[in-house]
Amino acid sequence: MNAADLTVTDLAVSRGGIPVLEGVSFTLPPGRALVLRGPNGVGKTTLLRTLAGLQPPLAGTVSIPADAIAYSGHADGLKATLSVTENLGFWAAIYGTGALEPVLEAMNLAALRDRLAGSLSAGQKRRLGLARLLVSGRPIWMLDEPTVSLDAASVALFAQAVRAHLAGGGAALMATHIDLGIAEAALLDLAPFKARAPGAGGRSMAFDDSFDEAFA
């Protein structure tokens, strides 16, 4: 896995042509996780989609190496008529990554390997959708409400997968309302970055030697 910084500078984003966030600045280095917080509608999804390159920003810059991001949105991205293994195998072939067995075990999908994705429960589908991240080989994970439909045991599995990703030099940017139990993850409240009158400044966040104090 190639380590890569995600650097966001004075970013402004819009939803439906209406500005929702402005002045967003932070740096996410390898081995770190950042959780986006804020009320519904503040712009968490819009920010993630912009950072993932799915829509252009209104202003500011996003610095990240090409092919560094694996994005997981609200949709699980599954083919209902393919089995669990076939779905994962498709994405592994796209990304050019290796064995599926460790991924099946990590997300508690081994017993479901031959089940059609369309026959899975909502939680099982979500675990399979998240398993795509593990076969991506991409250093930066961007996740929008990743624990939707997951029970407590599955949330713990997901948190374990994130920790393993961080330990391997990866990074994670997640929008979620729940406590994932990842104590080392920093929090970024997006409410102060809500779009307002021109000329109002934003708030800059950076991961550095004062990481714990700055994000306590």
C-alpha positions in Angstrom: 0.0 0.0 0.0 1.4 3.4 -1.0 1.1 5.9 1.8 -0.5 9.2 0.7 -1.6 12.4 2.4 -5.0 13.9 1.8 -4.7 17.7 2.0 -7.8 19.9 1.8 -7.3 23.7 1.5 -10.1 26.3 1.9 -12.6 24.0 0.2 -16.2 25.1 -0.6 -18.8 22.7 -1.8 -22.4 22.9 -2.9 -25.5 20.7 -3.1 -28.0 21.3 -5.9 -26.1 24.5 -6.8 -26.5 25.9 -3.3 -23.3 26.4 -1.2 -23.4 24.3 2.0 -19.8 24.3 3.3 -16.9 26.7 2.9 -13.4 27.3 4.3 -12.8 23.6 5.0 -9.1 22.8 5.5 -7.4 19.7 7.0 -4.7 17.2 6.3 -5.2 13.5 6.8 -1.9 11.6 6.8 -1.3 7.8 6.6 -2.2 5.9 9.7 -4.9 8.3 10.9 -8.7 8.3 10.9 -11.0 11.4 10.9 -14.7 11.2 11.6 -17.0 13.9 10.2 -19.8 15.0 12.5 -22.6 17.5 12.2 -26.4 17.7 12.0 -28.4 16.2 9.2 -28.0 18.3 6.0 -24.8 20.1 7.1 -23.0 18.7 4.1 -21.1 15.5 5.2 -22.2 13.5 2.1 -21.5 16.4 -0.2 -18.1 16.9 1.2 -17.2 13.2 0.8 -18.5 13.1 -2.7 -16.4 16.2 -3.6 -13.3 14.8 -2.1 -13.9 11.5 -3.9 -14.0 13.4 -7.2 -17.7 12.7 -7.9 -18.5 16.4 -8.1 -16.4 19.6 -8.5 -15.8 21.9 -5.6 -16.9 25.5 -5.7 -13.5 26.7 -4.5 -10.4 25.5 -2.8 -8.1 22.5 -3.6 -7.9 18.8 -2.8 -4.5 17.3 -3.0 -4.3 13.6 -3.3 -2.4 11.1 -5.5 -4.3 9.5 -8.3 -6.1 6.2 -7.6 -5.6 6.6 -3.8 -9.3 6.7 -2.8 -11.8 3.9 -2.2 -15.2 5.4 -1.7 -18.3 3.8 -0.1 -21.5 5.7 -0.2 -25.1 4.8 0.8 -25.4 2.2 -2.0 -23.7 -1.1 -1.4 -22.7 -1.5 -5.1 -23.7 -5.2 -5.3 -24.9 -7.3 -8.2 -27.9 -9.2 -6.9 -27.6 -12.2 -9.2 -23.9 -12.8 -8.3 -22.8 -14.7 -5.2 -20.9 -13.1 -2.3 -17.6 -14.6 -3.7 -18.4 -13.5 -7.3 -19.2 -9.9 -6.2 -15.9 -9.7 -4.3 -14.1 -11.4 -7.1 -15.3 -8.8 -9.5 -14.0 -5.9 -7.5 -10.7 -7.8 -6.8 -10.2 -8.2 -10.5 -11.0 -4.5 -11.1 -8.4 -3.4 -8.5 -6.0 -6.2 -9.3 -5.7 -7.4 -5.7 -5.2 -10.8 -4.2 -6.9 -13.6 -2.1 -10.6 -13.2 -1.1 -10.5 -15.7 1.9 -9.0 -13.2 4.4 -11.6 -10.6 3.4 -14.5 -13.1 3.8 -13.2 -14.0 7.2 -12.7 -10.4 8.3 -16.2 -9.4 7.5 -17.9 -12.6 8.7 -19.0 -13.6 5.2 -17.2 -17.0 4.8 -20.4 -19.0 5.6 -22.3 -16.9 3.0 -19.7 -17.2 0.2 -22.1 -19.1 -2.2 -25.2 -17.1 -1.4 -26.6 -14.7 -4.0 -26.2 -11.1 -2.9 -29.9 -10.5 -3.6 -30.9 -13.0 -0.9 -28.8 -11.4 1.8 -30.2 -9.4 4.7 -29.7 -5.7 4.8 -26.8 -6.1 7.3 -25.2 -8.8 5.3 -25.4 -6.7 2.2 -23.8 -3.9 4.0 -20.9 -6.1 5.2 -20.4 -7.3 1.7 -20.4 -3.7 0.4 -17.8 -2.7 3.0 -15.7 -5.8 2.1 -15.1 -4.1 -1.3 -12.8 -1.7 0.6 -10.6 -4.5 1.8 -10.0 -5.8 -1.7 -9.4 -2.3 -3.2 -5.8 -1.9 -2.1 -6.4 1.8 -1.9 -4.7 3.7 0.9 -7.5 6.2 1.7 -11.0 5.0 2.6 -13.9 7.5 2.4 -17.1 6.1 4.0 -20.5 7.7 4.2 -22.5 6.3 7.2 -20.7 2.9 6.9 -22.5 1.2 9.8 -26.1 1.6 8.5 -28.0 -1.7 8.9 -25.1 -3.2 11.0 -25.7 -4.8 14.4 -23.3 -4.2 17.3 -21.1 -7.3 16.4 -20.8 -6.2 12.8 -19.9 -2.6 13.8 -17.1 -4.1 15.9 -15.9 -6.1 12.9 -15.9 -3.0 10.8 -13.9 -1.0 13.4 -11.4 -3.9 13.5 -11.0 -3.7 9.8 -10.4 0.1 10.0 -7.8 -0.4 12.7 -6.0 -3.0 10.5 -6.1 -0.6 7.6 -4.6 2.2 9.7 -1.9 -0.1 11.1 -1.0 -0.9 7.5 -0.4 2.7 6.7 -3.8 3.5 5.3 -6.1 6.4 6.3 -9.9 6.7 6.8 -12.3 9.6 6.5 -15.8 8.7 7.8 -19.1 10.4 8.2 -21.1 8.8 11.0 -23.4 9.7 13.9 -22.4 6.7 16.1 -19.3 6.0 18.1 -17.3 3.4 16.2 -15.2 2.6 19.2 -12.1 3.8 17.4 -10.6 5.9 20.2 -7.7 7.0 18.0 -10.0 8.6 15.4 -10.2 12.4 15.5 -13.5 14.3 15.1 -14.2 17.2 12.8 -17.5 19.1 13.4 -18.6 20.6 10.1 -21.1 22.9 11.7 -18.6 25.8 11.9 -18.0 25.5 8.2 -21.6 26.0 7.2 -21.6 28.4 4.2 -22.2 32.0 5.2 -21.6 35.5 4.0 -18.6 36.1 1.7 -15.5 37.0 3.6 -16.2 34.9 6.6 -13.3 32.6 7.4 -13.2 28.9 7.9 -11.4 26.8 10.5 -8.3 24.8 9.6 -7.5 21.4 11.0 -4.2 19.5 10.7 -2.8 16.3 12.0 0.6 17.0 13.6 2.4 16.5 16.9 -0.5 18.0 18.8 -3.0 15.6 17.3 -4.5 14.4 20.6 -4.8 17.8 22.1 -6.2 19.5 18.9 -8.8 16.8 18.5 -9.8 16.0 22.1 
